[in-house]
């Protein structure tokens, strides 16, 4: 989800709820402790220099049970961050403290809840690492439709 999308959704809801990939809800008394542009400059295993930018949100919860972040307050935090840092409409990455470590998530919206979505790693230079590309598999009936050799024709 891009920054513009979360702002749009915040205008349409009365309460903010985040849901983890396991469907568990983040505690109602969470805080958004950071909003900012994250720049990641790195080299992949194939030697290619890469650059990624995204907007980072950090969710945190503590024993402050009377606290409840309302949509208009989060909108104020986002707008202030935009003014101070002048960041563009980038994708969001959400950090959330789990039981053992900080998790990094993508963000989606189901009309009611903001969904923290799983993120996965991948090799960015499979060709340089010797990882073979996965071959497309098709059935014999699909091959016939592609005007390829019919297994019963004797040409194979």
C-alpha positions in Angstrom: 0.0 0.0 0.0 1.2 3.5 -0.8 1.1 6.4 1.5 -1.8 8.0 -0.4 -3.9 4.9 0.1 -3.5 4.8 3.9 -4.5 8.5 4.0 -7.6 7.8 1.9 -8.5 4.9 4.2 -8.0 6.9 7.4 -10.7 9.4 6.2 -13.2 6.5 5.9 -12.8 4.8 9.4 -13.6 5.7 13.0 -11.0 3.5 14.7 -7.7 2.1 13.6 -7.1 -1.6 13.8 -4.1 -3.6 12.6 -4.4 -7.3 12.0 -1.3 -9.6 11.8 -1.0 -12.3 9.2 -2.1 -14.9 11.7 -5.4 -12.9 12.0 -4.5 -11.7 15.6 -5.2 -8.0 16.2 -2.5 -5.6 17.4 -3.5 -4.4 20.9 -5.9 -1.4 20.8 -3.5 0.8 22.7 -0.6 0.7 20.2 1.4 3.8 19.3 2.8 4.8 16.0 6.3 5.7 17.2 7.9 6.4 13.8 6.9 7.6 10.4 9.7 8.3 7.9 11.3 7.7 4.6 13.7 4.7 4.6 16.5 4.5 2.0 18.2 1.2 1.5 21.4 1.2 -0.7 22.9 -2.2 -1.2 24.7 -4.5 -3.5 23.1 -7.9 -4.4 24.9 -11.2 -4.6 25.5 -10.7 -8.3 27.3 -7.4 -7.7 24.5 -5.1 -8.9 24.1 -1.9 -6.9 20.5 -1.3 -5.8 18.5 1.4 -4.2 15.1 1.0 -2.5 13.0 3.7 -0.8 9.8 3.2 1.2 7.9 4.9 4.0 8.4 3.2 7.4 5.8 3.0 10.1 6.7 1.6 13.5 4.0 0.2 15.8 4.6 -0.2 19.5 2.6 -1.2 22.4 3.2 -0.9 26.1 1.2 -0.8 29.4 -0.6 2.4 28.3 -4.0 0.9 28.2 -5.9 4.2 28.1 -4.3 5.3 24.9 -6.1 4.9 21.6 -4.7 6.4 18.4 -7.5 7.9 16.3 -7.5 8.2 12.5 -7.3 12.0 12.6 -4.3 11.9 14.9 -2.4 9.4 12.7 -3.3 11.6 9.7 -1.7 14.6 11.5 1.5 12.6 12.1 1.7 11.5 8.5 1.0 15.0 7.2 3.7 16.5 9.5 6.2 13.9 8.3 5.4 14.7 4.7 6.0 18.4 5.3 9.2 17.9 7.2 10.8 15.2 5.0 9.1 16.0 1.6 8.8 12.3 0.7 7.0 11.1 -2.3 4.0 8.7 -2.5 6.0 5.5 -1.7 5.1 2.0 -0.5 4.7 1.4 3.2 6.6 -1.0 5.4 5.4 -1.5 8.9 7.6 -2.6 11.8 5.9 -4.3 14.7 7.5 -5.8 17.9 6.5 -9.4 18.1 7.3 -11.7 21.1 10.9 -12.3 20.1 11.9 -9.7 17.5 10.7 -6.9 15.3 8.7 -8.1 12.2 8.6 -6.2 9.0 5.3 -6.2 7.1 3.6 -4.9 4.0 0.2 -3.2 4.4 -3.2 -3.8 2.9 -6.8 -2.8 3.9 -9.9 -5.0 3.9 -12.4 -2.2 4.4 -12.3 -2.4 8.2 -8.8 -3.4 9.3 -5.3 -2.5 8.1 -3.7 -5.9 7.3 0.0 -6.5 8.1 1.0 -8.7 5.2 4.0 -11.1 5.2 7.1 -10.0 3.4 9.5 -12.5 1.8 13.2 -12.4 0.8 14.4 -13.5 -2.6 17.7 -13.7 -4.4 17.8 -10.7 -6.7 20.6 -12.1 -9.0 19.6 -15.8 -9.6 21.4 -15.8 -12.9 24.6 -14.7 -11.2 24.3 -17.3 -8.4 23.7 -20.3 -10.7 20.1 -20.7 -9.5 18.3 -22.2 -12.5 15.1 -20.5 -13.7 12.0 -22.5 -13.1 10.8 -24.1 -16.3 7.2 -23.6 -17.3 5.4 -26.9 -17.1 2.4 -27.6 -19.4 0.3 -30.6 -19.9 0.3 -32.6 -23.1 -3.2 -31.3 -23.9 -2.0 -27.7 -23.5 0.9 -28.5 -25.9 -1.5 -29.7 -28.5 -3.2 -26.4 -28.3 0.1 -24.6 -28.9 0.4 -26.4 -32.3 3.4 -28.4 -31.0 4.1 -32.0 -31.8 1.4 -34.4 -31.0 2.8 -37.3 -28.9 0.9 -39.8 -31.1 2.1 -38.3 -34.4 5.5 -40.1 -34.4 7.4 -36.8 -34.7 8.7 -36.9 -31.1 
